């Protein structure tokens, strides 16, 4: 990319992978603590330099999760509304907004009906960003991300730490996506100035216990024993992830963005991570 001035709200795991991929000449971002030269933004306070950065930015990516309201819009909505050079906005959301579809396939045309509070907040944030973009006649790409894994965040790391579990809930499946594939989806959408909703998920929704078993096989260790979901010792947060069951289709992202997954399945992604070195490292 050349000429883009990119501002990222929330320079976290996915945004760092995106920045490493595109390596723009001008990029600024926020974090809660101002680490690595980022601007401070924690939803309550932010570095005044953010306003100046937004005045210069041509592209904005938002990966800060919402609360009762979207913190970025609450703090910076006025600055975004008048940013003179802004050409495109990307908002990182979650496939959780679809809610439970009892294992059926969902696409971007599927009606969301989230029940969990954080998913309801995500959907509300999508709509708030849609309103801002429409008011400025700007393209807005909403990326509904599946469960992200990659270097430092994968089943090998969990197995090594003794934190991997094989929780079995009959019929339950999840989609995942490698962080590098998230980065290429963002880059493709930005390059095209794409607008709309895009599912960013792999090609193989699968039971979570299968992922742990495959990682164990690659590592050459015994897989943790299977535990029935009803008997599992899970926190309320962990248990809530099993409330939704769906298979996420990604055809639109492939067709409209020209997105090609480097790791179409968890098997491809885990094998590549293992070949790259020790668990957690590239």
Order of alpha helices (4+ residues) and beta strands (2+ residues): beta-alpha-beta-beta-alpha-beta-alpha-beta-beta-alpha-beta-beta-alpha-beta-beta-alpha-beta-alpha-beta-alpha-beta-alpha-alpha
